[in-house]
């Protein structure tokens, strides 16, 4: 099934825009136009705080991202298929995949706990 991707109305340039789609399960999928194979899948409820952080300009910018001390997850295997985590300013947590180091998810411990619990309980679908 091919999902219809829609360009965000806030995206300006055609080569670096954000695209979204929702599937039959209600999950929201987000990708950048210049990296269409890297897709973030989430729920609307989990996306709202992220959008609020963007609107309030509470996301790390430029140099702040480069100075993070990344640590490979102890549960990750060998090669690029691994997850890295870094502690950021003001108690934020940053996550990225080894094969997509430019895509960084920023969250808080309180928002990350439910995701970790769902993963441990095998409540997430691929």
N, CA, C and O atoms as CSV, one atom per row, in Angstrom:
chain,resi,resn,atom,element,x,y,z
A,1,UNK,N,N,0.839,-1.173,0.000
A,1,UNK,CA,C,0.000,0.000,0.000
A,1,UNK,C,C,0.890,1.244,0.000
A,1,UNK,O,O,1.755,1.387,0.863
A,2,UNK,N,N,0.685,2.122,-0.942
A,2,UNK,CA,C,1.437,3.365,-1.029
A,2,UNK,C,C,0.685,4.462,-0.290
A,2,UNK,O,O,-0.490,4.718,-0.553
A,3,UNK,N,N,1.392,5.110,0.649
A,3,UNK,CA,C,0.762,6.175,1.419
A,3,UNK,C,C,0.956,7.519,0.725
A,3,UNK,O,O,2.033,7.781,0.191
A,4,UNK,N,N,-0.065,8.374,0.721
A,4,UNK,CA,C,0.070,9.697,0.085
A,4,UNK,C,C,0.811,10.662,1.016
A,4,UNK,O,O,0.279,11.050,2.056
A,5,UNK,N,N,2.019,11.044,0.650
A,5,UNK,CA,C,2.811,11.984,1.445
A,5,UNK,C,C,2.374,13.405,1.134
A,5,UNK,O,O,2.133,13.743,-0.024
A,6,UNK,N,N,2.271,14.241,2.166
A,6,UNK,CA,C,1.872,15.628,1.995
A,6,UNK,C,C,2.979,16.534,2.528
A,6,UNK,O,O,3.467,16.344,3.642
A,7,UNK,N,N,3.369,17.516,1.724
A,7,UNK,CA,C,4.385,18.476,2.134
A,7,UNK,C,C,3.814,19.391,3.213
A,7,UNK,O,O,2.686,19.869,3.091
A,8,UNK,N,N,4.590,19.634,4.267
A,8,UNK,CA,C,4.167,20.542,5.323
A,8,UNK,C,C,3.958,21.937,4.764
A,8,UNK,O,O,4.738,22.400,3.932
A,9,UNK,N,N,2.919,22.601,5.212
A,9,UNK,CA,C,2.643,23.950,4.729
A,9,UNK,C,C,3.677,24.954,5.239
A,9,UNK,O,O,3.740,26.083,4.751
A,10,UNK,N,N,4.485,24.548,6.219
A,10,UNK,CA,C,5.529,25.427,6.753
A,10,UNK,C,C,6.874,25.205,6.080
A,10,UNK,O,O,7.832,25.920,6.373
A,11,UNK,N,N,6.964,24.235,5.187
A,11,UNK,CA,C,8.212,23.981,4.467
A,11,UNK,C,C,8.345,24.987,3.336
A,11,UNK,O,O,7.374,25.299,2.646
A,12,UNK,N,N,9.565,25.492,3.155
A,12,UNK,CA,C,9.775,26.516,2.142
A,12,UNK,C,C,10.419,25.967,0.879
A,12,UNK,O,O,9.838,26.080,-0.201
A,13,UNK,N,N,11.599,25.378,0.987
A,13,UNK,CA,C,12.331,24.918,-0.189
A,13,UNK,C,C,11.878,23.519,-0.593
A,13,UNK,O,O,11.569,22.679,0.252
A,14,UNK,N,N,11.846,23.294,-1.879
A,14,UNK,CA,C,11.411,21.988,-2.379
A,14,UNK,C,C,12.395,20.884,-2.014
A,14,UNK,O,O,11.985,19.738,-1.836
A,15,UNK,N,N,13.693,21.202,-1.898
A,15,UNK,CA,C,14.687,20.159,-1.645
A,15,UNK,C,C,14.852,19.834,-0.161
A,15,UNK,O,O,15.487,18.835,0.173
A,16,UNK,N,N,14.307,20.639,0.723
A,16,UNK,CA,C,14.459,20.354,2.151
A,16,UNK,C,C,13.149,20.596,2.885
A,16,UNK,O,O,13.075,21.410,3.806
A,17,UNK,N,N,12.133,19.886,2.467
A,17,UNK,CA,C,10.839,20.071,3.116
A,17,UNK,C,C,10.471,18.841,3.934
A,17,UNK,O,O,11.010,17.755,3.723
A,18,UNK,N,N,9.564,19.023,4.851
A,18,UNK,CA,C,9.069,17.981,5.713
A,18,UNK,C,C,7.776,17.437,5.117
A,18,UNK,O,O,6.888,18.203,4.744
A,19,UNK,N,N,7.672,16.111,5.028
A,19,UNK,CA,C,6.476,15.478,4.470
A,19,UNK,C,C,5.852,14.578,5.532
A,19,UNK,O,O,6.561,13.952,6.319
A,20,UNK,N,N,4.527,14.516,5.549
A,20,UNK,CA,C,3.804,13.712,6.523
A,20,UNK,C,C,2.762,12.850,5.836
A,20,UNK,O,O,2.284,13.167,4.747
A,21,UNK,N,N,2.421,11.754,6.497
A,21,UNK,CA,C,1.330,10.900,6.044
A,21,UNK,C,C,0.784,10.139,7.244
A,21,UNK,O,O,1.482,9.970,8.244
A,22,UNK,N,N,-0.435,9.691,7.153
A,22,UNK,CA,C,-1.012,8.818,8.174
A,22,UNK,C,C,-1.504,7.559,7.489
A,22,UNK,O,O,-2.006,7.597,6.365
A,23,UNK,N,N,-1.352,6.454,8.178
A,23,UNK,CA,C,-1.784,5.181,7.631
A,23,UNK,C,C,-3.100,4.746,8.224
A,23,UNK,O,O,-3.695,5.476,9.017
A,24,UNK,N,N,-3.565,3.565,7.852
A,24,UNK,CA,C,-4.858,3.071,8.338
A,24,UNK,C,C,-4.878,2.844,9.853
A,24,UNK,O,O,-5.951,2.815,10.455
A,25,UNK,N,N,-3.704,2.685,10.474
A,25,UNK,CA,C,-3.659,2.474,11.921
A,25,UNK,C,C,-3.663,3.776,12.696
A,25,UNK,O,O,-3.731,3.759,13.925
A,26,UNK,N,N,-3.589,4.926,11.993
A,26,UNK,CA,C,-3.584,6.220,12.655
A,26,UNK,C,C,-2.205,6.725,13.028
A,26,UNK,O,O,-2.071,7.826,13.561
A,27,UNK,N,N,-1.172,5.929,12.751
A,27,UNK,CA,C,0.183,6.381,13.043
A,27,UNK,C,C,0.581,7.483,12.079
A,27,UNK,O,O,0.181,7.474,10.915
A,28,UNK,N,N,1.366,8.426,12.563
A,28,UNK,CA,C,1.856,9.528,11.745
A,28,UNK,C,C,3.279,9.194,11.323
A,28,UNK,O,O,4.106,8.798,12.145
A,29,UNK,N,N,3.555,9.358,10.035
A,29,UNK,CA,C,4.901,9.116,9.517
A,29,UNK,C,C,5.443,10.434,8.988
A,29,UNK,O,O,4.750,11.168,8.284
A,30,UNK,N,N,6.711,10.728,9.342
A,30,UNK,CA,C,7.346,11.988,8.961
A,30,UNK,C,C,8.675,11.670,8.292
A,30,UNK,O,O,9.403,10.779,8.729
A,31,UNK,N,N,8.983,12.403,7.234
A,31,UNK,CA,C,10.279,12.245,6.565
A,31,UNK,C,C,10.675,13.581,5.942
A,31,UNK,O,O,9.838,14.457,5.723
A,32,UNK,N,N,11.949,13.713,5.667
A,32,UNK,CA,C,12.449,14.883,4.959
A,32,UNK,C,C,12.537,14.533,3.487
A,32,UNK,O,O,12.819,13.388,3.132
A,33,UNK,N,N,12.296,15.515,2.625
A,33,UNK,CA,C,12.300,15.243,1.187
A,33,UNK,C,C,13.672,14.832,0.683
A,33,UNK,O,O,13.769,14.092,-0.296
A,34,UNK,N,N,14.749,15.302,1.339
A,34,UNK,CA,C,16.082,14.929,0.873
A,34,UNK,C,C,16.585,13.636,1.522
A,34,UNK,O,O,17.705,13.211,1.239
A,35,UNK,N,N,15.786,13.004,2.382
A,35,UNK,CA,C,16.124,11.706,2.978
A,35,UNK,C,C,14.849,10.864,3.060
A,35,UNK,O,O,14.401,10.539,4.159
A,36,UNK,N,N,14.254,10.505,1.910
A,36,UNK,CA,C,12.942,9.837,1.924
A,36,UNK,C,C,12.941,8.435,2.530
A,36,UNK,O,O,11.871,7.920,2.854
A,37,UNK,N,N,14.092,7.810,2.691
A,37,UNK,CA,C,14.130,6.468,3.261
A,37,UNK,C,C,14.202,6.473,4.779
A,37,UNK,O,O,14.069,5.420,5.404
A,38,UNK,N,N,14.413,7.644,5.388
A,38,UNK,CA,C,14.452,7.765,6.842
A,38,UNK,C,C,13.088,8.277,7.289
A,38,UNK,O,O,12.741,9.434,7.050
A,39,UNK,N,N,12.321,7.412,7.936
A,39,UNK,CA,C,10.947,7.756,8.311
A,39,UNK,C,C,10.783,7.618,9.826
A,39,UNK,O,O,11.113,6.583,10.405
A,40,UNK,N,N,10.275,8.667,10.454
A,40,UNK,CA,C,9.953,8.649,11.871
A,40,UNK,C,C,8.474,8.306,11.986
A,40,UNK,O,O,7.638,8.963,11.365
A,41,UNK,N,N,8.141,7.285,12.772
A,41,UNK,CA,C,6.754,6.880,12.966
A,41,UNK,C,C,6.370,7.144,14.415
A,41,UNK,O,O,7.091,6.754,15.333
A,42,UNK,N,N,5.244,7.801,14.619
A,42,UNK,CA,C,4.803,8.152,15.962
A,42,UNK,C,C,3.276,8.233,15.980
A,42,UNK,O,O,2.619,7.977,14.971
A,43,UNK,N,N,2.728,8.588,17.125
A,43,UNK,CA,C,1.284,8.802,17.236
A,43,UNK,C,C,1.017,10.300,17.289
A,43,UNK,O,O,1.928,11.088,17.539
A,44,UNK,N,N,-0.211,10.686,17.057
A,44,UNK,CA,C,-0.558,12.113,17.126
A,44,UNK,C,C,-0.316,12.661,18.527
A,44,UNK,O,O,0.155,13.787,18.685
A,45,UNK,N,N,-0.639,11.862,19.545
A,45,UNK,CA,C,-0.444,12.299,20.926
A,45,UNK,C,C,1.014,12.549,21.264
A,45,UNK,O,O,1.325,13.467,22.023
A,46,UNK,N,N,1.900,11.755,20.717
A,46,UNK,CA,C,3.332,11.933,20.981
A,46,UNK,C,C,3.931,13.027,20.101
A,46,UNK,O,O,4.978,13.587,20.425
A,47,UNK,N,N,3.265,13.326,18.992
A,47,UNK,CA,C,3.764,14.359,18.097
A,47,UNK,C,C,3.447,15.767,18.614
A,47,UNK,O,O,4.198,16.707,18.356
A,48,UNK,N,N,2.342,15.908,19.338
A,48,UNK,CA,C,1.931,17.234,19.818
A,48,UNK,C,C,3.008,17.931,20.658
A,48,UNK,O,O,3.292,19.101,20.399
A,49,UNK,N,N,3.632,17.261,21.666
A,49,UNK,CA,C,4.666,17.949,22.453
A,49,UNK,C,C,5.870,18.360,21.601
A,49,UNK,O,O,6.490,19.395,21.848
A,50,UNK,N,N,6.194,17.540,20.598
A,50,UNK,CA,C,7.302,17.858,19.703
A,50,UNK,C,C,6.989,19.124,18.902
A,50,UNK,O,O,7.843,19.999,18.760
A,51,UNK,N,N,5.771,19.218,18.384
A,51,UNK,CA,C,5.361,20.406,17.630
A,51,UNK,C,C,5.356,21.627,18.543
A,51,UNK,O,O,5.769,22.712,18.131
A,52,UNK,N,N,4.889,21.456,19.787
A,52,UNK,CA,C,4.901,22.568,20.744
A,52,UNK,C,C,6.325,23.046,21.012
A,52,UNK,O,O,6.568,24.249,21.110
A,53,UNK,N,N,7.273,22.104,21.130
A,53,UNK,CA,C,8.675,22.469,21.353
A,53,UNK,C,C,9.232,23.240,20.165
A,53,UNK,O,O,9.999,24.188,20.339
A,54,UNK,N,N,8.850,22.837,18.962
A,54,UNK,CA,C,9.306,23.549,17.764
A,54,UNK,C,C,8.756,24.975,17.771
A,54,UNK,O,O,9.496,25.932,17.544
A,55,UNK,N,N,7.461,25.110,18.033
A,55,UNK,CA,C,6.837,26.436,18.029
A,55,UNK,C,C,7.426,27.350,19.097
A,55,UNK,O,O,7.527,28.559,18.892
A,56,UNK,N,N,7.816,26.776,20.238
A,56,UNK,CA,C,8.382,27.570,21.331
A,56,UNK,C,C,9.901,27.730,21.188
A,56,UNK,O,O,10.551,28.316,22.054
A,57,UNK,N,N,10.461,27.208,20.094
A,57,UNK,CA,C,11.895,27.297,19.822
A,57,UNK,C,C,12.718,26.679,20.957
A,57,UNK,O,O,13.708,27.257,21.405
A,58,UNK,N,N,12.290,25.487,21.416
A,58,UNK,CA,C,12.982,24.798,22.484
A,58,UNK,C,C,13.821,23.627,21.980
A,58,UNK,O,O,14.231,22.784,22.778
A,59,UNK,N,N,14.084,23.557,20.686
A,59,UNK,CA,C,14.918,22.490,20.141
A,59,UNK,C,C,16.350,22.962,20.028
A,59,UNK,O,O,16.594,24.141,19.769
A,60,UNK,N,N,17.326,22.042,20.222
A,60,UNK,CA,C,18.729,22.443,20.102
A,60,UNK,C,C,19.050,22.882,18.683
A,60,UNK,O,O,18.513,22.334,17.721
A,61,UNK,N,N,19.914,23.855,18.558
A,61,UNK,CA,C,20.287,24.396,17.255
A,61,UNK,C,C,21.781,24.227,17.020
A,61,UNK,O,O,22.566,24.164,17.966
A,62,UNK,N,N,22.161,24.156,15.757
A,62,UNK,CA,C,23.536,24.184,15.287
A,62,UNK,C,C,24.586,23.592,16.188
A,62,UNK,O,O,24.638,22.373,16.356
A,63,UNK,N,N,25.428,24.427,16.775
A,63,UNK,CA,C,26.592,24.009,17.546
A,63,UNK,C,C,26.210,23.146,18.747
A,63,UNK,O,O,26.945,22.231,19.116
A,64,UNK,N,N,25.082,23.433,19.342
A,64,UNK,CA,C,24.636,22.651,20.496
A,64,UNK,C,C,24.545,21.167,20.145
A,64,UNK,O,O,24.914,20.317,20.956
A,65,UNK,N,N,24.062,20.849,18.957
A,65,UNK,CA,C,23.970,19.454,18.525
A,65,UNK,C,C,25.344,18.817,18.381
A,65,UNK,O,O,25.529,17.650,18.726
A,66,UNK,N,N,26.308,19.580,17.873
A,66,UNK,CA,C,27.633,19.028,17.622
A,66,UNK,C,C,28.407,18.757,18.900
A,66,UNK,O,O,29.319,17.931,18.890
A,67,UNK,N,N,28.076,19.424,20.002
A,67,UNK,CA,C,28.839,19.245,21.230
A,67,UNK,C,C,28.278,18.150,22.130
A,67,UNK,O,O,28.803,17.927,23.220
A,68,UNK,N,N,27.250,17.481,21.709
A,68,UNK,CA,C,26.688,16.397,22.513
A,68,UNK,C,C,27.666,15.223,22.570
A,68,UNK,O,O,28.355,14.929,21.594
A,69,UNK,N,N,27.716,14.566,23.715
A,69,UNK,CA,C,28.561,13.386,23.888
A,69,UNK,C,C,27.705,12.144,23.638
A,69,UNK,O,O,26.963,11.703,24.516
A,70,UNK,N,N,27.816,11.592,22.438
A,70,UNK,CA,C,26.987,10.462,22.038
A,70,UNK,C,C,27.539,9.165,22.604
A,70,UNK,O,O,28.750,8.947,22.621
A,71,UNK,N,N,26.634,8.304,23.070
A,71,UNK,CA,C,27.002,7.000,23.617
A,71,UNK,C,C,26.166,5.935,22.925
A,71,UNK,O,O,24.947,6.067,22.822
A,72,UNK,N,N,26.812,4.891,22.458
A,72,UNK,CA,C,26.117,3.796,21.784
A,72,UNK,C,C,25.336,2.984,22.816
A,72,UNK,O,O,25.863,2.657,23.879
A,73,UNK,N,N,24.102,2.663,22.510
A,73,UNK,CA,C,23.283,1.857,23.400
A,73,UNK,C,C,23.929,0.494,23.618
A,73,UNK,O,O,24.444,-0.116,22.681
A,74,UNK,N,N,23.898,0.026,24.849
A,74,UNK,CA,C,24.500,-1.282,25.161
A,74,UNK,C,C,23.709,-2.426,24.531
A,74,UNK,O,O,24.204,-3.551,24.464
A,75,UNK,N,N,22.491,-2.157,24.069
A,75,UNK,CA,C,21.669,-3.178,23.427
A,75,UNK,C,C,21.850,-3.205,21.913
A,75,UNK,O,O,21.299,-4.077,21.240
A,76,UNK,N,N,22.611,-2.266,21.373
A,76,UNK,CA,C,22.829,-2.211,19.928
A,76,UNK,C,C,23.876,-3.231,19.515
A,76,UNK,O,O,24.804,-3.537,20.264
A,77,UNK,N,N,23.706,-3.744,18.314
A,77,UNK,CA,C,24.660,-4.710,17.780
A,77,UNK,C,C,25.842,-4.019,17.126
A,77,UNK,O,O,26.133,-2.855,17.403
A,78,UNK,N,N,26.513,-4.748,16.261
A,78,UNK,CA,C,27.673,-4.212,15.548
A,78,UNK,C,C,27.214,-3.455,14.304
A,78,UNK,O,O,26.079,-3.615,13.854
A,79,UNK,N,N,28.093,-2.638,13.758
A,79,UNK,CA,C,27.803,-1.926,12.517
A,79,UNK,C,C,27.012,-0.663,12.742
A,79,UNK,O,O,26.991,-0.104,13.839
A,80,UNK,N,N,26.357,-0.219,11.674
A,80,UNK,CA,C,25.621,1.043,11.725
A,80,UNK,C,C,24.204,0.904,12.258
A,80,UNK,O,O,23.558,1.913,12.542
A,81,UNK,N,N,23.707,-0.309,12.400
A,81,UNK,CA,C,22.328,-0.508,12.861
A,81,UNK,C,C,22.282,-0.442,14.388
A,81,UNK,O,O,22.036,-1.447,15.053
A,82,UNK,N,N,22.519,0.744,14.931
A,82,UNK,CA,C,22.526,0.900,16.376
A,82,UNK,C,C,21.925,2.246,16.760
A,82,UNK,O,O,21.786,3.143,15.928
A,83,UNK,N,N,21.575,2.368,18.029
A,83,UNK,CA,C,20.987,3.593,18.554
A,83,UNK,C,C,22.016,4.278,19.449
A,83,UNK,O,O,22.691,3.634,20.252
A,84,UNK,N,N,22.122,5.609,19.291
A,84,UNK,CA,C,22.996,6.416,20.127
A,84,UNK,C,C,22.146,7.348,20.971
A,84,UNK,O,O,21.090,7.800,20.528
A,85,UNK,N,N,22.596,7.636,22.172
A,85,UNK,CA,C,21.885,8.515,23.085
A,85,UNK,C,C,22.864,9.545,23.641
A,85,UNK,O,O,24.046,9.256,23.826
A,86,UNK,N,N,22.357,10.753,23.907
A,86,UNK,CA,C,23.178,11.812,24.496
A,86,UNK,C,C,22.310,12.643,25.433
A,86,UNK,O,O,21.138,12.899,25.158
A,87,UNK,N,N,22.911,13.057,26.546
A,87,UNK,CA,C,22.236,13.968,27.465
A,87,UNK,C,C,22.474,15.385,26.981
A,87,UNK,O,O,23.598,15.759,26.646
A,88,UNK,N,N,21.403,16.174,26.947
A,88,UNK,CA,C,21.518,17.540,26.469
A,88,UNK,C,C,21.251,18.541,27.577
A,88,UNK,O,O,21.061,18.168,28.735
A,89,UNK,N,N,21.237,19.806,27.213
A,89,UNK,CA,C,20.983,20.853,28.195
A,89,UNK,C,C,19.557,20.797,28.727
A,89,UNK,O,O,18.650,20.316,28.049
A,90,UNK,N,N,19.373,21.281,29.917
A,90,UNK,CA,C,18.056,21.364,30.557
A,90,UNK,C,C,17.381,19.999,30.696
A,90,UNK,O,O,16.153,19.918,30.677
A,91,UNK,N,N,18.160,18.933,30.835
A,91,UNK,CA,C,17.598,17.606,31.046
A,91,UNK,C,C,17.049,16.917,29.815
A,91,UNK,O,O,16.351,15.910,29.941
A,92,UNK,N,N,17.339,17.423,28.636
A,92,UNK,CA,C,16.846,16.780,27.423
A,92,UNK,C,C,17.663,15.543,27.101
A,92,UNK,O,O,18.813,15.408,27.519
A,93,UNK,N,N,17.048,14.648,26.352
A,93,UNK,CA,C,17.696,13.427,25.878
A,93,UNK,C,C,17.618,13.440,24.361
A,93,UNK,O,O,16.566,13.733,23.792
A,94,UNK,N,N,18.731,13.122,23.704
A,94,UNK,CA,C,18.798,13.109,22.252
A,94,UNK,C,C,19.066,11.682,21.787
A,94,UNK,O,O,19.918,10.989,22.343
A,95,UNK,N,N,18.332,11.247,20.764
A,95,UNK,CA,C,18.468,9.908,20.211
A,95,UNK,C,C,18.723,10.002,18.720
A,95,UNK,O,O,18.176,10.873,18.044
A,96,UNK,N,N,19.558,9.101,18.203
A,96,UNK,CA,C,19.783,9.018,16.759
A,96,UNK,C,C,20.191,7.608,16.400
A,96,UNK,O,O,20.665,6.845,17.242
A,97,UNK,N,N,20.000,7.272,15.130
A,97,UNK,CA,C,20.412,5.978,14.620
A,97,UNK,C,C,21.807,6.101,14.027
A,97,UNK,O,O,22.176,7.155,13.509
A,98,UNK,N,N,22.582,5.027,14.103
A,98,UNK,CA,C,23.940,5.046,13.582
A,98,UNK,C,C,23.998,5.272,12.091
A,98,UNK,O,O,24.939,5.893,11.596
A,99,UNK,N,N,22.999,4.775,11.354
A,99,UNK,CA,C,23.019,4.932,9.902
A,99,UNK,C,C,22.338,6.220,9.433
A,99,UNK,O,O,22.263,6.471,8.230
A,100,UNK,N,N,21.843,7.037,10.363
A,100,UNK,CA,C,21.241,8.336,10.021
A,100,UNK,C,C,21.617,9.350,11.101
A,100,UNK,O,O,20.737,9.851,11.801
A,101,UNK,N,N,22.904,9.660,11.250
A,101,UNK,CA,C,23.347,10.516,12.354
A,101,UNK,C,C,22.824,11.945,12.295
A,101,UNK,O,O,22.855,12.643,13.308
A,102,UNK,N,N,22.352,12.393,11.161
A,102,UNK,CA,C,21.833,13.751,11.046
A,102,UNK,C,C,20.401,13.900,11.520
A,102,UNK,O,O,19.920,15.021,11.692
A,103,UNK,N,N,19.709,12.786,11.735
A,103,UNK,CA,C,18.321,12.820,12.205
A,103,UNK,C,C,18.344,12.593,13.712
A,103,UNK,O,O,18.649,11.496,14.179
A,104,UNK,N,N,18.018,13.640,14.469
A,104,UNK,CA,C,18.096,13.575,15.928
A,104,UNK,C,C,16.711,13.820,16.520
A,104,UNK,O,O,16.038,14.792,16.177
A,105,UNK,N,N,16.303,12.937,17.401
A,105,UNK,CA,C,15.047,13.085,18.135
A,105,UNK,C,C,15.391,13.608,19.519
A,105,UNK,O,O,16.214,13.015,20.216
A,106,UNK,N,N,14.776,14.706,19.926
A,106,UNK,CA,C,15.024,15.306,21.237
A,106,UNK,C,C,13.777,15.155,22.087
A,106,UNK,O,O,12.672,15.460,21.640
A,107,UNK,N,N,13.956,14.684,23.315
A,107,UNK,CA,C,12.830,14.452,24.202
A,107,UNK,C,C,13.266,14.680,25.643
A,107,UNK,O,O,14.378,15.143,25.896
A,108,UNK,N,N,12.401,14.358,26.571
A,108,UNK,CA,C,12.713,14.439,27.998
A,108,UNK,C,C,12.602,13.047,28.598
A,108,UNK,O,O,11.976,12.172,28.000
A,109,UNK,N,N,13.196,12.819,29.769
A,109,UNK,CA,C,13.059,11.503,30.402
A,109,UNK,C,C,11.598,11.106,30.619
A,109,UNK,O,O,11.241,9.942,30.434
A,110,UNK,N,N,10.758,12.054,31.008
A,110,UNK,CA,C,9.337,11.748,31.247
A,110,UNK,C,C,8.626,11.299,29.979
A,110,UNK,O,O,7.743,10.443,30.035
A,111,UNK,N,N,8.999,11.863,28.843
A,111,UNK,CA,C,8.367,11.485,27.576
A,111,UNK,C,C,8.987,10.216,26.993
A,111,UNK,O,O,8.339,9.515,26.216
A,112,UNK,N,N,10.230,9.916,27.358
A,112,UNK,CA,C,10.899,8.729,26.829
A,112,UNK,C,C,10.481,7.460,27.575
A,112,UNK,O,O,10.445,6.381,26.983
A,113,UNK,N,N,10.164,7.579,28.866
A,113,UNK,CA,C,9.795,6.405,29.666
A,113,UNK,C,C,8.657,5.573,29.060
A,113,UNK,O,O,8.786,4.350,28.992
A,114,UNK,N,N,7.533,6.193,28.612
A,114,UNK,CA,C,6.454,5.389,28.025
A,114,UNK,C,C,6.895,4.640,26.766
A,114,UNK,O,O,6.448,3.519,26.523
A,115,UNK,N,N,7.768,5.254,25.968
A,115,UNK,CA,C,8.261,4.574,24.773
A,115,UNK,C,C,9.092,3.361,25.161
A,115,UNK,O,O,8.911,2.281,24.598
A,116,UNK,N,N,9.997,3.526,26.111
A,116,UNK,CA,C,10.830,2.407,26.560
A,116,UNK,C,C,9.964,1.303,27.150
A,116,UNK,O,O,10.199,0.123,26.889
A,117,UNK,N,N,8.961,1.677,27.944
A,117,UNK,CA,C,8.046,0.679,28.522
A,117,UNK,C,C,7.315,-0.091,27.426
A,117,UNK,O,O,7.172,-1.311,27.508
A,118,UNK,N,N,6.848,0.629,26.391
A,118,UNK,CA,C,6.137,-0.024,25.288
A,118,UNK,C,C,7.062,-0.973,24.534
A,118,UNK,O,O,6.641,-2.055,24.126
A,119,UNK,N,N,8.309,-0.577,24.346
A,119,UNK,CA,C,9.278,-1.447,23.661
A,119,UNK,C,C,9.524,-2.706,24.482
A,119,UNK,O,O,9.498,-3.814,23.946
A,120,UNK,N,N,9.763,-2.541,25.782
A,120,UNK,CA,C,10.020,-3.692,26.652
A,120,UNK,C,C,8.828,-4.645,26.721
A,120,UNK,O,O,9.004,-5.859,26.827
A,121,UNK,N,N,7.614,-4.092,26.661
A,121,UNK,CA,C,6.400,-4.914,26.725
A,121,UNK,C,C,5.978,-5.422,25.354
A,121,UNK,O,O,4.946,-6.082,25.227
A,122,UNK,N,N,6.774,-5.119,24.322
A,122,UNK,CA,C,6.496,-5.572,22.952
A,122,UNK,C,C,5.132,-5.075,22.465
A,122,UNK,O,O,4.391,-5.811,21.815
A,123,UNK,N,N,4.807,-3.807,22.790
A,123,UNK,CA,C,3.523,-3.218,22.394
A,123,UNK,C,C,3.646,-2.349,21.144
A,123,UNK,O,O,2.687,-1.668,20.779
A,124,UNK,N,N,4.796,-2.357,20.482
A,124,UNK,CA,C,4.968,-1.572,19.261
A,124,UNK,C,C,4.936,-2.483,18.044
A,124,UNK,O,O,5.448,-3.602,18.071
A,125,UNK,N,N,4.332,-1.990,16.992
A,125,UNK,CA,C,4.317,-2.778,15.764
A,125,UNK,C,C,5.326,-2.195,14.788
A,125,UNK,O,O,5.565,-0.987,14.796
A,126,UNK,N,N,5.922,-3.037,13.946
A,126,UNK,CA,C,6.930,-2.541,13.007
A,126,UNK,C,C,6.364,-1.594,11.965
A,126,UNK,O,O,7.102,-1.102,11.113
